[in-house]
Amino acid sequence: MSNVFLNATEYANAMLLLAKNQMVMGRLVDGKFKDQVTDENGLIINVKRPPRFVAGQGAALQAQDIVTGSVNIAVNQYTNVHLQVGDLESVQSFNALMRNSSMRSAAQTIASQIDSFLAGQTLGFNGVATSGFSAGLNSPNPVKPVSTVQMLKSAHTRLTENGVPMIDVAGVIAPVDNELITGAMLTNFTPDDNRSALERGRVPIVDSVDWYETQQTPSYTTGTRGNGTINGANQNVNYRNVKSTMTQVLNVAGIGAAATVPAGEVFTIAGVFAWDWRANGGAGAALPYLQQFTVVSPAVADGTGAAALTISPPIIVQGTNDGTSALVNTAFSTVNAAPANAAAVTFLGAASSNVRVRSAFVKSAIQMVSARLQTPFTGVASFATDPETGISIRYWRGSDINTGNHIHRWDTIYGASNVDGFMGTRVCGF
């Protein structure tokens, strides 16, 4: 039969819809389309982080600077798929295109690539919610699945303690987790609405968190590091100086000669407790557990076991003066006190063990940006952009006079960043 080509816009729209339907993470994060992001401005956009304020006491005015942080997002992830005309030559209509197995397979490839990249951003969350896990906080089991609703509820507890507004909060778990939780929840007495959700691999809302199953939960292998100590006192920072990255460099010692510390590692520091900046009418209070710090860039110790670790959150001590006032550091405080020299540093999880990370997070914690690609100079092209996720897909077709092949291709470019590590938490993950 003769080849039948649909309108280019229909090919673009069909692929966008198919890919969106197969995404999980792509629909749970805050997505935006930025038409002005081009190679001329370096494919970088800036996302603002909202300010915080310390409540004044009494009738007197308490002046406080508005210090707004920001995060740069690089739009540098390029994904494309292509099909030769033989795969599509029987397509007669838009509906047939949507049913075409090759199109659905190509869309799944795009969706998986986007979801995988977004899932990797969850490694930047600061806390690890582990209540309900028999292994305990500092001796976690790296292969233990999330198997009970109590384990899911630990995410709500940690996010609430972090001061996270429980609005638009979602979580992702691995297929093995969903199997165990579904088995525990799915009974003859399960309401019909919940039964339908469970059978589709979606756990009903647990404590304001909407849970989804995905194959794209990220994993990493812990380094060869051992536990060590803080190398130098007074390693706290001012919010004004770190507001664009919310990271800092922390010097440690004694973790082992040439020891490795990959991104994603989590550790605690003796005597450094997490800080609730909202408690006591805004005066704040220490939480009953040590602050957890996440390593955001891989590091290797020197021959003596000393290393410089880039961590999040930065160590911002309540009540410290940044040269202007103590109000900003108090509003953005992350700990009760700076670590003492030689304070014990304890990593979560055994060395050289695999960790699969589940997570729960506010939609705005991870910001994704998709940009419009250039219109090709040859062939036929069209664009489709989803207003909900921000994903933009370019469809482009052309022919090769030398081979007689007719190629259909779909391209998308995007980027994402974890803009606030406190707006999410890992669940189990260890």
C-alpha positions in Angstrom: 0.0 0.0 0.0 1.1 3.6 -0.4 2.6 5.5 2.5 0.2 7.7 4.4 1.6 10.7 6.3 -0.5 12.5 8.8 -0.2 16.1 9.6 3.1 16.8 11.4 1.2 18.4 14.3 -0.8 15.1 14.8 2.5 13.2 15.1 3.8 15.6 17.6 0.7 15.6 19.7 0.3 11.8 19.6 3.9 11.3 20.9 3.5 13.9 23.6 0.3 12.3 24.9 1.7 8.8 24.8 4.8 9.8 26.6 2.9 11.8 29.3 0.6 8.9 30.0 3.6 6.7 30.7 5.5 9.1 32.9 5.4 9.0 36.7 8.0 11.4 38.0 7.3 13.8 35.1 3.8 14.4 36.4 4.8 14.7 40.1 7.4 17.5 39.8 6.8 21.2 39.0 7.3 21.4 35.2 7.6 24.6 33.1 8.0 25.4 29.5 10.4 28.2 28.7 10.3 29.3 25.1 13.1 31.9 25.7 15.7 29.3 26.8 18.1 28.9 23.9 21.7 28.1 23.2 22.3 31.8 23.1 21.8 32.2 26.8 23.6 28.9 27.7 20.3 27.0 28.2 20.2 28.1 31.9 17.2 29.5 33.7 16.9 30.8 37.3 14.4 29.6 39.8 13.7 31.7 42.9 13.7 30.2 46.4 11.2 31.9 48.7 12.4 34.0 51.8 11.6 33.1 55.4 10.9 35.5 58.3 11.4 35.5 62.0 8.2 36.6 63.8 8.5 39.8 65.9 7.6 39.7 69.6 5.3 42.4 70.9 4.2 45.6 69.2 7.6 46.9 68.2 8.6 46.5 64.6 11.4 44.0 63.9 13.0 44.9 60.6 14.4 42.0 58.5 16.0 42.0 55.2 14.3 40.0 52.4 17.0 37.6 51.3 15.8 35.5 48.4 17.8 32.5 47.2 17.8 31.2 43.7 18.8 28.0 41.8 20.1 27.7 38.3 18.7 24.9 36.1 20.7 23.7 33.1 18.4 22.6 30.3 20.9 20.1 28.9 19.1 16.7 28.8 18.5 15.7 25.2 16.3 12.7 24.4 15.2 11.5 21.0 13.7 8.5 19.3 13.2 7.8 15.6 11.3 5.3 13.4 11.5 4.5 9.7 8.5 4.8 7.6 7.9 1.1 7.5 6.8 1.2 11.1 4.1 3.8 10.3 3.0 3.2 6.8 -0.2 1.5 7.8 -1.3 4.4 10.0 -4.5 5.9 8.6 -5.7 8.2 11.4 -4.8 9.8 14.7 -6.5 7.0 16.7 -4.6 4.3 14.8 -1.3 6.2 15.4 -2.1 6.1 19.2 -2.6 2.4 19.0 0.6 1.7 17.0 2.9 -0.5 19.0 6.1 1.1 17.6 4.8 4.6 18.6 3.9 3.3 22.1 7.4 1.8 22.5 9.1 4.9 21.4 7.0 7.0 23.8 7.9 4.7 26.6 11.6 5.2 25.9 11.1 9.0 26.1 9.1 8.7 29.3 11.6 6.4 31.0 14.5 8.7 30.1 12.7 11.7 31.6 11.6 9.8 34.7 15.0 8.4 35.3 16.7 11.8 35.2 14.0 13.3 37.5 14.3 10.4 40.0 18.0 11.1 40.3 17.2 14.5 41.7 15.7 12.8 44.8 19.2 11.8 45.9 19.5 15.5 47.0 16.9 15.3 49.7 18.4 15.8 53.1 16.4 13.5 55.4 15.9 9.8 55.5 12.6 8.8 57.1 13.2 5.5 58.8 10.7 5.1 61.6 9.0 1.8 61.3 12.1 0.1 60.0 13.5 -2.6 62.3 17.1 -1.8 61.4 16.9 1.6 63.1 18.2 5.0 62.0 22.0 4.5 62.1 22.1 0.8 61.2 19.8 0.6 58.2 19.3 -2.4 56.0 20.2 -1.4 52.4 18.0 -4.0 50.8 15.0 -3.8 53.0 11.9 -2.9 51.0 9.1 -0.6 52.0 6.6 -3.2 53.0 4.1 -1.5 55.4 1.9 1.5 55.6 3.8 2.5 58.8 6.9 2.9 56.7 5.1 5.2 54.3 3.8 7.2 57.3 7.4 7.9 58.4 7.7 10.2 55.3 4.8 12.4 56.6 6.4 12.6 60.0 9.8 13.7 58.6 8.3 16.2 56.2 6.1 17.7 58.9 9.1 18.0 61.2 10.9 19.8 58.4 8.2 22.4 58.3 7.0 21.3 54.9 3.4 22.4 53.8 1.6 19.1 53.2 0.1 20.3 49.9 0.8 18.6 46.5 2.9 16.0 48.2 3.6 12.7 46.3 5.8 9.7 46.9 7.4 7.1 44.7 8.1 3.5 45.7 9.6 0.5 43.8 7.5 -2.3 42.3 8.6 -4.7 45.1 7.3 -2.2 47.7 4.0 -1.9 45.9 3.7 -5.7 45.8 4.1 -6.0 49.6 2.0 -3.0 50.5 -0.8 -4.0 48.1 -0.8 -7.5 49.6 -1.2 -6.1 53.0 -3.9 -3.6 52.1 -5.9 -5.4 49.5 -8.6 -7.5 51.3 -12.2 -8.4 50.8 -13.0 -5.3 52.9 -11.0 -2.8 50.8 -13.3 0.0 49.5 -13.9 -0.3 45.7 -12.1 3.1 45.0 -9.0 2.0 46.9 -9.1 -1.5 45.4 -9.1 -0.1 41.9 -6.1 2.2 42.7 -4.2 -0.6 44.3 -4.7 -2.9 41.3 -3.2 -0.2 39.1 -0.1 0.1 41.2 -1.1 3.2 43.1 -1.2 3.3 46.9 -4.1 5.5 48.2 -3.2 8.7 50.0 -1.4 8.0 53.3 -1.2 11.0 55.6 -1.5 13.6 52.8 1.1 11.8 50.6 -0.1 10.4 47.3 2.0 7.3 46.5 2.9 5.9 43.0 4.9 2.9 41.8 7.7 3.4 39.4 10.6 1.4 38.0 12.7 4.5 38.0 13.6 4.7 41.7 17.3 5.6 41.7 20.0 3.6 43.4 23.7 4.1 44.2 26.5 2.2 46.0 27.9 3.6 49.2 31.6 4.4 49.2 34.5 2.7 50.8 34.5 5.4 53.5 34.4 4.6 57.2 33.2 6.8 60.0 35.4 9.7 60.8 35.5 13.1 62.6 35.1 16.8 61.9 38.4 18.4 60.8 38.3 21.9 62.2 35.9 23.9 64.3 33.5 26.7 63.3 32.5 25.2 60.0 29.1 26.9 59.9 28.1 29.3 57.2 25.7 32.3 56.7 22.6 31.9 54.6 23.4 35.0 52.6 26.6 33.3 51.3 25.0 30.0 50.3 21.4 31.0 49.3 22.0 30.2 45.6 23.3 26.7 46.2 22.2 25.7 49.7 25.4 23.7 49.9 28.8 24.1 51.7 32.1 22.3 51.9 32.8 20.4 55.1 36.2 19.2 56.1 36.3 15.7 57.7 39.1 13.4 58.7 39.7 9.8 59.5 37.4 8.2 56.9 40.1 6.1 55.4 43.1 6.6 53.1 41.8 7.2 49.5 38.3 6.4 50.7 35.5 7.2 48.3 32.3 9.1 49.1 29.8 9.2 46.2 27.0 11.7 45.8 23.9 10.5 47.8 25.8 9.5 50.9 24.1 10.5 54.2 25.8 11.1 57.5 25.2 12.7 61.0 27.5 14.7 63.2 27.6 14.1 67.0 26.0 17.0 68.9 24.5 18.6 65.8 20.7 18.3 66.0 18.1 19.2 63.4 16.4 22.6 64.1 12.7 23.4 63.9 12.8 27.1 63.0 9.0 27.5 63.6 8.9 26.2 67.2 8.4 28.3 70.4 6.6 31.1 68.5 9.4 31.5 66.0 12.2 31.2 68.6 13.0 27.7 67.3 13.9 24.5 69.1 16.2 21.5 68.5 14.5 18.3 67.2 15.1 15.0 69.0 17.4 13.7 66.3 20.7 14.5 64.7 20.6 16.5 61.4 21.2 14.4 58.4 23.6 15.8 55.8 23.7 14.6 52.1 26.8 14.5 50.0 26.0 16.2 46.7 29.3 15.8 44.8 31.6 12.7 44.9 34.8 13.0 46.9 37.9 11.0 47.5 40.0 11.2 50.7 43.7 11.9 50.7 46.3 9.5 52.0 45.6 10.5 55.6 41.8 9.9 55.3 40.9 13.6 55.1 38.3 14.9 52.6 36.4 18.0 51.7 32.7 17.0 51.3 30.2 19.2 49.5 27.0 18.8 51.6 23.4 19.8 51.8 21.9 21.3 53.9 24.6 23.9 54.8 25.3 24.2 58.5 23.4 27.4 59.4 23.2 28.0 63.1 20.3 29.7 64.7 21.0 33.0 66.4 24.4 33.7 64.6 25.1 37.1 63.2 26.0 37.3 59.5 27.4 40.8 59.7 24.1 42.5 59.2 21.8 40.8 61.8 21.0 37.4 63.3 17.5 37.3 61.8 18.3 35.7 58.5 20.4 32.9 59.9 17.7 32.3 62.5 15.0 32.1 59.8 17.0 29.7 57.7 18.7 27.8 60.5 19.3 24.1 59.9 21.0 23.0 63.1 21.2 23.9 66.8 25.0 24.3 67.0 28.1 24.2 64.8 30.0 20.9 65.0 32.9 20.8 67.4 36.4 19.9 66.1 36.8 16.1 66.2 33.1 15.5 66.6 32.2 12.0 65.3 30.9 11.7 61.8 28.7 8.6 61.2 27.6 7.5 57.8 24.3 5.8 57.3 24.6 2.3 55.8 27.5 -0.1 55.5 30.4 0.7 53.1 30.2 -0.6 49.6 26.5 -1.5 49.8 23.7 -0.9 47.2 21.0 1.6 48.2 17.7 1.9 46.4 16.0 5.2 47.2 12.3 5.8 47.6 11.1 9.3 48.4 8.2 11.6 49.2 8.3 15.3 48.2 6.4 18.5 47.6 5.7 19.1 43.9 7.8 22.3 43.9 10.8 20.6 45.5 12.0 19.5 42.0 11.8 22.0 39.2 11.8 20.8 35.6 12.2 23.0 32.6 11.7 22.0 29.0 12.6 24.3 26.1 11.6 24.6 22.4 14.1 23.1 20.1 15.1 24.9 16.8 12.8 24.5 13.8 14.7 22.4 11.3 15.9 23.9 8.0 14.8 20.9 6.0 12.0 18.4 6.1 8.6 18.8 7.8 8.4 19.6 11.6 6.0 20.6 14.3 5.9 21.1 18.0 3.7 20.0 20.9 3.9 21.3 24.5 2.0 20.0 27.5 0.8 22.8 29.8 0.8 20.6 32.9 4.3 19.1 32.8 5.9 21.7 30.6 7.3 18.9 28.3 7.9 20.1 24.7 8.4 17.6 21.9 9.5 18.4 18.3 8.4 16.1 15.5 10.6 16.1 12.4 10.5 13.9 9.3 12.6 13.8 6.2 13.8 11.5 3.5 17.3 10.2 2.4 17.6 10.3 -1.4 20.5 7.9 -1.2 18.7 5.1 0.7 15.1 5.9 0.1 14.5 5.8 3.9 11.8 8.0 5.3 12.6 8.9 8.9 10.3 10.1 11.6 11.9 11.5 14.8 10.8 13.1 18.0 13.1 15.2 20.2 12.9 16.8 23.6 15.3 18.9 25.7 14.8 19.5 29.4 16.6 20.0 32.7 15.7 19.8 36.4 17.1 20.6 39.8 16.3 19.7 43.4 15.8 23.3 44.5 15.1 22.6 48.2 16.4 19.5 49.9 14.1 20.1 52.9 11.0 19.8 50.7 11.4 16.0 50.4 12.7 13.0 52.2 14.0 9.6 51.3 11.9 6.7 52.6 13.9 3.7 53.7 16.5 4.0 51.0 18.8 2.2 53.3 
